[in-house]
Structure formats: C-alpha cells, structure tokens
Amino acid sequence: MKIKLWGVRGSLPTPMGVDEYRTKLTSALEDARSIYRNNPQLTPAQIYQAMSWKYKAVIGGETTCVTVEGADNTVLVMDLGSGARMLGDQLSKKSGAREINVLLTHTHWDHIQGWPYFAPAYDPDCTIHFYSCLDNLPERMDRLLHRSHNQITMAEIPARIHFHSVTAGDSFQIGNFKVETQSLIHPGGCTSYRVKEGDRSFIFATDTEFYGPELSRLIIEYFSFFQEADLMIMDAQYSLAEAEQKKGWGHTAMTIAVDCSLHWRVKHLVLTHHEPAHSDEVIHELYRKAASYLDAHGNSDQLLNVTLAREGDEYVL
C-alpha cells in the first residue's frame, strides 16, 4: 500500500509567513554555499541533494488529510482537512465514474474544513462513501454546509453520498483493505484506523492524548490495537512543556509518541498534527529531542524509525 500526506498541521491552516520564509531561505543558501565551497564541480541539482533535509522541503501548512492506496487501486481518504483541496484537484483529473472512501476520525473543524473545496464532491459521476463511528455524521455534515457558512448545502452536492456508521472496536472491509477501529483519548471523541493489506499494517492515530499519571496504564490498555504496526502516523503536536500546560486538549508530545511506539513495537513512526504556532525550525528542534529520546531509550533488538510528517511525503509498505 502507498500512504501519502496531503496535510500535516493541527488546529488551523498555517501558511509560512514572510519572516519565516526569509529565515529559512537564508539558512538554505548558507548550507548550499558551504557545500559548493567544498566541491565547486557540483551541479545545482547535486548541491540540492547534498543539503540538509531541513532546508530541502517545508513542513507544510495544510490541515490533516492522508490517502492510502492499495494494490487493487482502492483509495482511502483519511480526514478532509484543508489538504483535501489539493487531493481533490488531483482526483478530479481522473475521468469516468469512480468511488472514493472517506474515513473520518472526528469532525473537529481542522479535519473537515476541506470538504466544501473537495472537487470530486461536485462531480455527479462520483460516489463518495463516508465511514465514521459517529451515528449522527449526516447531521454534522449538514451543519458544515449550512447556507450561512457555504454557498451550497449538503443536499445540493452533485456527487452521490453514502454514510456508513461503524461502532468503535469493529472492523470492516473496503476492497482488499481490512479496516479496524479504536476509540482515542480526545475531547468529543476520535477514532483511530488500522488498515491491513496482506501482511502489512498502517495505523492512523491523529488527535489523541497520551500523557499524565495514567500513561503507563494507557500504553498497556492500547497495546493490542497498536502493536507491531509497520507504519503509524500519530499525533505529536506538543513539546513536553506544552503537554503539561494543555492537559485535556487531546494531543500528545513528540517524545511521548516515541515512548508509546517503543512499547507497542511499532516499526516506523511518523509524527504529525504539528502545532500551528510552531515554525518549521521549532518543529525540527522538537524532532531532534524526540530522536535523542529514541537514542537513549530504544532497545538494541528493536529498530524504530521516526520521521516528521511533511506535506507531500509518501510511504510504501
């Protein structure tokens, strides 16, 4: 299966400001100059490849949206944050009738705000299936596209819409994918999805809070669902200090996400749902601390790979 990240920010879209862009560009130029001085025969493309990964890309400012594509071309869309606009534009380029499967974790604004701008919704040849653990999802989507907020209502969407209500803890089949569900710790509720294809498994666990005196118990309680995933994209919005200040807000610190993954024997952890107040540089610094924690606490018999979620990144299992 192939997993692609279309939006990795939490809370609200966060375009890079002019000052941050200038700082990042200056650092990139300094890095490139240093590489060129050491080897002036390199082409611009080769210099780019040799640059630090911090300068070759941006974290991205779109809110949560992830796709999972299977061997049979089945596509799962996980959440419809603002990143869904770019995804929808790409999907709309494919001609002919098609089906799209949307798995919603919850309906906080940053996970559904891309829906009014999702191009396939306006294609009468498209069928969109919504899966969630919310038995009143149709009513919630009606409120989202109320005339006071949007120029078109849910009833006027041209695509064929079908809602599928699932009970947390249950599993279901979409194409070759077996999808398992697990409720998460988040105000108003949230659902994690574990997607299996063959002997490979991927977990999407955004918007969840693992913190506090009950952390050890929670890690054990959630072990059976999270254990030994090949790839897990997990909420890691905060620093440890922020997690302490914002208890009950429903998000996890990067180092704690690493700790959870070590206990669950996850093979590859991707840290996502980045705090909108954090610049790319701050996020990279939090990642450095998480990597240091992994170095200090990882077991020699367990190889956990940890990366930062960046808009546009792809993973293949």
C-alpha positions as CSV (number, residue, x, y, z in Angstrom):
1,M,0.0,0.0,0.0
2,K,1.1,3.6,-0.6
3,I,0.4,6.3,2.0
4,K,0.6,10.0,1.1
5,L,0.3,13.0,3.3
6,W,-1.7,15.9,2.0
7,G,-2.0,17.9,5.2
8,V,0.0,17.6,8.5
9,R,-0.9,20.6,10.6
10,G,-3.2,20.7,13.5
11,S,-5.9,23.2,14.5
12,L,-5.9,25.5,11.5
13,P,-4.1,26.0,8.2
14,T,-0.7,27.7,8.7
15,P,0.9,29.2,5.6
16,M,4.6,30.1,6.1
17,G,5.0,33.8,6.8
18,V,7.4,36.2,5.1
19,D,9.8,36.4,8.0
20,E,10.0,32.6,8.5
21,Y,10.4,32.1,4.7
22,R,13.3,34.7,4.6
23,T,15.0,33.0,7.6
24,K,14.6,29.5,6.1
25,L,15.9,30.7,2.6
26,T,18.9,32.4,4.2
27,S,19.8,29.2,6.1
28,A,19.3,27.2,2.9
29,L,21.6,29.5,0.9
30,E,24.3,29.3,3.6
31,D,24.1,25.5,3.6
32,A,24.3,25.4,-0.2
33,R,27.3,27.8,-0.2
34,S,29.2,25.6,2.2
35,I,28.6,22.5,0.1
36,Y,29.7,24.4,-3.1
37,R,32.9,25.6,-1.5
38,N,33.9,22.1,-0.6
39,N,33.1,20.8,-4.1
40,P,32.6,23.6,-6.8
41,Q,32.1,21.0,-9.5
42,L,28.7,20.0,-8.2
43,T,25.6,21.0,-10.3
44,P,22.7,22.8,-8.6
45,A,20.8,19.6,-8.5
46,Q,23.6,17.8,-6.8
47,I,24.0,20.6,-4.3
48,Y,20.3,20.4,-3.5
49,Q,20.6,16.6,-2.9
50,A,23.5,17.2,-0.5
51,M,21.7,19.9,1.5
52,S,20.3,19.2,5.0
53,W,16.8,17.8,4.8
54,K,15.6,20.7,6.9
55,Y,16.1,23.1,4.0
56,K,15.0,20.9,1.1
57,A,11.4,21.0,2.0
58,V,8.8,22.7,4.2
59,I,6.7,21.0,6.8
60,G,3.6,22.4,5.1
61,G,0.6,24.4,6.4
62,E,-2.5,22.3,5.3
63,T,-4.5,20.5,7.9
64,T,-5.0,16.8,8.2
65,C,-5.6,14.7,5.1
66,V,-4.0,11.3,4.3
67,T,-4.6,8.8,1.5
68,V,-3.9,5.1,1.5
69,E,-3.8,3.4,-2.0
70,G,-4.0,-0.4,-2.2
71,A,-2.7,-2.9,-4.8
72,D,-6.2,-3.1,-6.3
73,N,-6.2,0.7,-6.7
74,T,-8.7,1.2,-3.8
75,V,-8.2,4.6,-2.3
76,L,-9.0,5.5,1.3
77,V,-9.1,9.2,2.3
78,M,-8.5,9.8,6.0
79,D,-9.9,13.1,7.1
80,L,-10.8,16.1,5.0
81,G,-8.7,18.9,6.4
82,S,-7.6,21.8,4.1
83,G,-5.2,19.4,2.5
84,A,-8.2,17.7,0.8
85,R,-8.4,20.6,-1.6
86,M,-5.2,19.6,-3.4
87,L,-6.1,15.9,-3.2
88,G,-9.5,16.6,-4.7
89,D,-7.9,18.6,-7.6
90,Q,-5.7,15.6,-8.4
91,L,-8.6,13.1,-8.1
92,S,-10.8,15.2,-10.4
93,K,-8.3,14.8,-13.2
94,K,-9.2,11.2,-13.4
95,S,-12.0,10.7,-15.9
96,G,-15.0,8.4,-15.6
97,A,-17.2,7.2,-12.7
98,R,-15.3,6.4,-9.5
99,E,-15.7,5.7,-5.9
100,I,-14.0,7.5,-3.0
101,N,-13.9,6.1,0.5
102,V,-13.5,8.7,3.3
103,L,-12.7,7.6,6.8
104,L,-13.3,10.4,9.3
105,T,-11.6,10.3,12.7
106,H,-13.9,13.0,14.1
107,T,-15.5,16.3,13.0
108,H,-13.4,19.0,14.6
109,W,-13.0,21.8,12.1
110,D,-9.4,21.1,11.1
111,H,-10.4,17.6,10.0
112,I,-13.4,18.5,7.8
113,Q,-12.8,22.1,6.6
114,G,-11.5,20.9,3.2
115,W,-14.8,19.2,2.3
116,P,-16.5,22.3,0.7
117,Y,-13.5,22.6,-1.6
118,F,-13.1,18.9,-2.4
119,A,-13.5,18.8,-6.2
120,P,-15.0,15.2,-6.5
121,A,-18.0,16.3,-4.4
122,Y,-19.1,18.4,-7.4
123,D,-18.8,15.5,-9.9
124,P,-22.2,13.7,-10.5
125,D,-20.3,10.6,-11.7
126,C,-18.5,10.3,-8.4
127,T,-19.7,8.2,-5.4
128,I,-18.3,9.2,-2.0
129,H,-18.7,6.8,0.9
130,F,-18.2,8.3,4.4
131,Y,-17.2,5.9,7.2
132,S,-17.1,7.0,10.9
133,C,-18.0,6.0,14.4
134,L,-20.4,8.9,14.6
135,D,-24.1,7.9,14.3
136,N,-25.1,11.5,13.5
137,L,-22.5,12.3,10.9
138,P,-25.1,13.2,8.2
139,E,-26.5,15.9,10.6
140,R,-23.0,17.2,11.3
141,M,-22.2,17.5,7.6
142,D,-25.5,19.3,7.0
143,R,-24.4,21.8,9.6
144,L,-21.0,22.2,8.0
145,L,-22.6,23.1,4.6
146,H,-25.3,25.3,6.1
147,R,-26.3,28.2,3.8
148,S,-25.0,30.7,6.4
149,H,-21.5,29.2,6.1
150,N,-21.3,28.0,2.5
151,Q,-22.8,28.8,-1.0
152,I,-24.0,25.2,-1.4
153,T,-25.8,22.9,1.0
154,M,-25.0,19.2,1.6
155,A,-28.3,18.3,-0.1
156,E,-27.1,20.1,-3.2
157,I,-23.8,18.3,-3.5
158,P,-23.8,16.7,-7.0
159,A,-21.9,13.5,-6.1
160,R,-23.7,10.5,-4.7
161,I,-23.1,10.4,-0.9
162,H,-23.4,7.3,1.3
163,F,-22.9,7.3,5.1
164,H,-21.7,4.1,6.9
165,S,-21.8,4.1,10.7
166,V,-19.3,1.9,12.5
167,T,-19.0,1.0,16.1
168,A,-15.6,1.7,17.7
169,G,-13.8,-1.6,18.0
170,D,-15.4,-3.2,14.9
171,S,-13.7,-3.9,11.6
172,F,-14.9,-3.8,8.0
173,Q,-13.7,-4.4,4.5
174,I,-13.1,-1.9,1.7
175,G,-11.6,-3.6,-1.4
176,N,-8.5,-5.5,-0.3
177,F,-8.3,-3.5,2.9
178,K,-9.3,-4.7,6.3
179,V,-10.0,-1.7,8.4
180,E,-10.0,-1.9,12.2
181,T,-11.2,0.8,14.6
182,Q,-10.3,2.0,18.0
183,S,-11.6,5.0,20.1
184,L,-8.9,7.5,21.1
185,I,-8.5,10.0,24.0
186,H,-9.7,13.3,22.7
187,P,-12.4,15.9,23.7
188,G,-15.6,14.9,21.8
189,G,-14.1,11.6,20.8
190,C,-11.8,10.5,17.9
191,T,-11.3,7.2,16.1
192,S,-8.0,5.5,15.0
193,Y,-7.9,3.3,12.0
194,R,-5.7,0.3,11.4
195,V,-5.5,-0.7,7.7
196,K,-4.3,-4.1,6.8
197,E,-3.4,-5.4,3.3
198,G,-1.8,-8.8,3.2
199,D,0.8,-8.9,6.0
200,R,1.2,-5.2,6.1
201,S,-0.5,-2.8,8.5
202,F,-0.8,1.0,8.8
203,I,-2.3,3.0,11.7
204,F,-3.6,6.5,11.5
205,A,-3.9,7.9,15.1
206,T,-4.3,11.6,14.9
207,D,-5.8,13.7,17.8
208,T,-5.1,11.7,20.9
209,E,-3.7,12.5,24.3
210,F,-1.2,10.1,25.9
211,Y,0.0,11.9,29.0
212,G,-0.2,12.1,32.8
213,P,0.0,9.7,35.7
214,E,-2.1,7.1,33.8
215,L,0.3,7.0,30.9
216,S,1.7,3.5,31.7
217,R,-1.8,2.1,32.1
218,L,-2.9,3.6,28.8
219,I,0.0,2.3,26.9
220,I,-0.8,-1.2,28.1
221,E,-4.5,-0.7,27.5
222,Y,-4.0,0.2,23.9
223,F,-1.3,-2.3,23.2
224,S,-3.4,-4.9,21.4
225,F,-4.6,-2.3,18.8
226,F,-1.3,-0.6,18.1
227,Q,1.2,-3.4,18.5
228,E,3.8,-4.0,15.7
229,A,2.3,-1.7,13.1
230,D,4.6,-1.4,10.1
231,L,3.8,2.3,9.9
232,M,2.0,4.6,12.3
233,I,1.1,8.3,11.8
234,M,0.5,9.6,15.3
235,D,-0.5,12.9,16.9
236,A,2.6,14.7,18.2
237,Q,1.6,18.3,18.4
238,Y,3.3,19.4,21.6
239,S,6.5,19.7,23.5
240,L,6.5,18.2,26.9
241,A,6.0,21.6,28.5
242,E,3.0,22.3,26.2
243,A,1.5,18.9,27.0
244,E,1.7,19.8,30.7
245,Q,0.1,23.2,30.1
246,K,-2.6,21.9,27.9
247,K,-3.8,18.8,29.7
248,G,-7.2,17.7,28.4
249,W,-6.7,19.3,25.0
250,G,-6.4,15.9,23.4
251,H,-2.8,16.0,21.9
252,T,0.5,14.2,22.6
253,A,4.1,15.4,22.9
254,M,6.6,14.1,20.4
255,T,8.8,12.3,22.9
256,I,5.8,10.6,24.4
257,A,4.7,9.4,20.9
258,V,8.1,7.9,20.6
259,D,7.8,6.2,24.0
260,C,4.4,4.8,23.1
261,S,5.8,3.4,19.8
262,L,8.7,1.7,21.6
263,H,6.3,0.0,24.0
264,W,4.0,-1.0,21.1
265,R,6.9,-2.2,19.0
266,V,5.9,-0.1,16.1
267,K,8.4,-0.2,13.2
268,H,8.0,3.3,11.7
269,L,6.5,6.3,13.5
270,V,5.6,9.5,11.6
271,L,5.0,12.5,13.9
272,T,2.1,14.6,12.7
273,H,-0.6,17.2,13.6
274,H,2.0,20.0,14.1
275,E,1.2,22.9,16.3
276,P,0.2,26.0,14.2
277,A,2.2,28.3,16.5
278,H,5.4,26.3,15.7
279,S,7.7,27.4,12.9
280,D,9.5,24.7,10.9
281,E,12.6,25.4,12.9
282,V,10.7,24.8,16.2
283,I,9.2,21.5,14.8
284,H,12.7,20.4,13.7
285,E,14.0,21.1,17.2
286,L,11.2,19.1,18.8
287,Y,12.0,16.3,16.4
288,R,15.7,16.4,17.4
289,K,14.7,16.0,21.1
290,A,12.4,13.1,20.1
291,A,15.3,11.5,18.2
292,S,17.6,11.9,21.2
293,Y,15.0,10.3,23.4
294,L,14.8,7.3,21.0
295,D,18.6,7.0,21.1
296,A,18.6,7.0,24.9
297,H,15.6,4.6,25.4
298,G,15.5,2.4,22.3
299,N,16.3,-1.3,22.7
300,S,19.1,-2.9,20.6
301,D,16.7,-5.6,19.5
302,Q,14.1,-3.2,18.2
303,L,14.6,-0.9,15.3
304,L,12.1,2.0,15.4
305,N,12.4,4.6,12.6
306,V,11.0,8.0,13.5
307,T,10.3,10.7,10.9
308,L,8.5,14.1,10.7
309,A,5.3,14.3,8.8
310,R,5.8,16.7,5.9
311,E,3.2,17.7,3.3
312,G,3.6,15.6,0.2
313,D,5.7,12.8,1.7
314,E,4.9,9.3,0.6
315,Y,5.5,5.9,2.3
316,V,5.2,2.5,0.6
317,L,4.5,-0.7,2.6
